[in-house]
Amino acid sequence: MADSSWAVAFELDHHRRLVINTDITLALHRDPVGEWLCLRSATDASPRGSGLAVGRLDDTAGDCGRVMQTLLVGQRR
């Protein structure tokens, strides 16, 4: 689930731009609790092709961690 953080956010148009997540960092404050997780995410890209996706993971007990992904962003041809 954490690896989809860049795709959950809608700031980048995935149909017009090529977006590739190049790495992922996951920092959990504690082990997730319960049967479901909530992922909130936001993305931003520079005009030169780099981007960043930052997300927050919540479970039934609240905040349990963060996700950060660097992105390669280009124009589709």
N, C-alpha and C positions, 0 to 999 in steps of 0.2 A: 504494500500500500504506500509506503513512504516513497518508493521510487516513482510513483505517478504524480508527485507533488507538482512538477512543472506543467503537467497536462491538465491538472484540476483548475488552475488559475486561467482566467480568460483575457488577460491583458495583451497577450500575443496572438495574432491571427495565425493559427496552425495551417490554414488552407493556403495562405499567400506567402507564408514564411517557412523556411526549413528550420526546425528547432530540434537540436540534439542535446540531450543531457550528457555531459562528459564525466561527471562524478557525483557522488552523493555522500553527505555527512549526516548521520543520524545520532542525536544526543538524547537519550532517555533519562529523565529524572528518576524514574522508577519503572518497574515492570507494569505493563498495561493490565487493567482489571476489567472483567466482564466480557461480554460476547461481541461488542461492537466498538469501533473507533471512528472518530470524526477527524477529518483532515481539512484544515483551512490553509490556503496557499495564495501567494501573490508572486507575480513575475515582473521583471523589468529588464529591458535590453538597451544597450548603448548603440549609437549609430554605426559603430565599427564592428559589430558582430558578437560582442560578448553579452551574456545575460546572467541573471541570478534568479533562482526560485527559492523562496523562504516559506516554510510551512510550520504549522503547529498541530500536534496530535493531542486529542482529548479522548478520554474514555469515560466510563460511567462515574468515576470518581473525580474527573476534572483533568487539568493539564498534566500530561505525562511526558512531553518531549518536543523537540524541534527537528526539522529537516531542512537542509540547505543543499542546493544543487547548482553547480555552475553550468551555463548553457552556451552552446555555439548557435548563433542565429544568423541566417542568411536568407536571400531572396530565392524563391522557387523559380525554376526556369521551365 
